[in-house]
């Protein structure tokens, strides 16, 4: 984790809030505020807070494409999720 960002780059550094709508396979959707982006072991991740829920945080791998689109991917590997969660918690503690 030597190349992880020292601070979270996110919506709190902007004059506006950024939102992403997650569309689920069952046809439902959920609007989430972007808490921030951060890097772990060369991969970019995004932390999202579901609108109206001050307790939950969703972590996804974020992939940006050259055409300006992006893709959020589930973190399916338990070790990767543990590492990403630990970095997120440490960054939040540092900003706290």
C-alpha positions as CSV (number, residue, x, y, z in Angstrom):
1,X,0.0,0.0,0.0
2,X,3.0,2.3,-0.5
3,X,1.3,4.3,-3.3
4,X,-2.0,5.1,-1.5
5,X,-3.2,8.7,-1.4
6,X,-2.4,10.5,1.8
7,X,-5.8,12.4,1.7
8,X,-9.1,11.7,0.1
9,X,-9.9,13.6,-3.0
10,X,-13.6,14.2,-3.0
11,X,-16.7,16.2,-2.9
12,X,-15.8,18.0,0.3
13,X,-13.0,19.8,-1.6
14,X,-15.5,21.2,-4.2
15,X,-18.1,23.9,-4.1
16,X,-20.8,21.4,-5.0
17,X,-21.8,17.9,-4.0
18,X,-21.3,15.1,-6.5
19,X,-23.9,12.3,-6.7
20,X,-23.9,9.0,-8.5
21,X,-27.0,6.9,-9.1
22,X,-26.5,3.2,-8.7
23,X,-28.7,1.0,-10.9
24,X,-29.2,-2.5,-9.5
25,X,-29.9,-5.7,-11.4
26,X,-33.4,-5.9,-9.9
27,X,-34.4,-2.7,-11.6
28,X,-34.1,-0.5,-8.5
29,X,-31.8,2.4,-8.1
30,X,-30.2,4.4,-5.3
31,X,-28.8,7.9,-5.3
32,X,-25.4,8.2,-3.5
33,X,-23.2,11.2,-2.6
34,X,-19.6,10.8,-3.5
35,X,-17.6,11.1,-0.3
36,X,-14.3,10.9,-2.1
37,X,-11.8,9.0,-4.3
38,X,-8.6,7.4,-3.1
39,X,-6.0,5.0,-4.4
40,X,-4.8,1.7,-3.0
41,X,-2.1,-0.4,-4.6
42,X,-2.5,1.5,-7.9
43,X,-6.2,1.2,-8.2
44,X,-8.7,4.0,-7.7
45,X,-11.6,3.5,-5.4
46,X,-14.7,5.7,-4.6
47,X,-16.5,5.9,-1.3
48,X,-20.3,6.6,-1.6
49,X,-22.9,7.5,1.0
50,X,-26.5,6.5,0.2
51,X,-28.7,9.6,0.2
52,X,-30.6,9.9,3.5
53,X,-28.4,7.3,5.3
54,X,-25.7,8.9,7.5
55,X,-24.4,5.5,8.7
56,X,-23.6,3.5,5.5
57,X,-20.7,3.8,3.2
58,X,-20.3,1.8,-0.1
59,X,-16.8,1.2,-1.5
60,X,-16.2,0.4,-5.2
61,X,-13.3,0.2,-7.6
62,X,-13.6,3.1,-10.0
63,X,-12.4,2.8,-13.5
64,X,-12.3,5.9,-15.7
65,X,-12.2,5.5,-19.5
66,X,-10.6,7.8,-22.1
67,X,-14.1,8.7,-23.5
68,X,-15.1,10.3,-20.2
69,X,-17.2,7.4,-19.0
70,X,-16.6,5.4,-15.9
71,X,-17.4,2.0,-14.4
72,X,-17.9,1.1,-10.7
73,X,-16.9,-2.5,-9.9
74,X,-17.7,-4.5,-6.8
75,X,-14.8,-5.4,-4.7
76,X,-15.3,-9.2,-4.6
77,X,-12.0,-10.3,-3.1
78,X,-12.1,-10.3,0.7
79,X,-8.4,-9.3,1.1
80,X,-8.8,-6.4,-1.3
81,X,-11.9,-5.2,0.5
82,X,-10.2,-5.4,3.9
83,X,-7.2,-3.3,2.5
84,X,-9.5,-0.8,0.9
85,X,-11.7,-0.5,4.0
86,X,-8.6,0.0,6.2
87,X,-7.3,2.8,4.0
88,X,-10.7,4.5,3.9
89,X,-11.0,4.4,7.6
90,X,-7.5,5.8,8.1
91,X,-8.2,8.6,5.7
92,X,-11.4,9.5,7.4
93,X,-9.7,9.5,10.8
94,X,-7.0,11.8,9.4
95,X,-9.6,14.2,8.1
96,X,-11.9,13.9,11.1
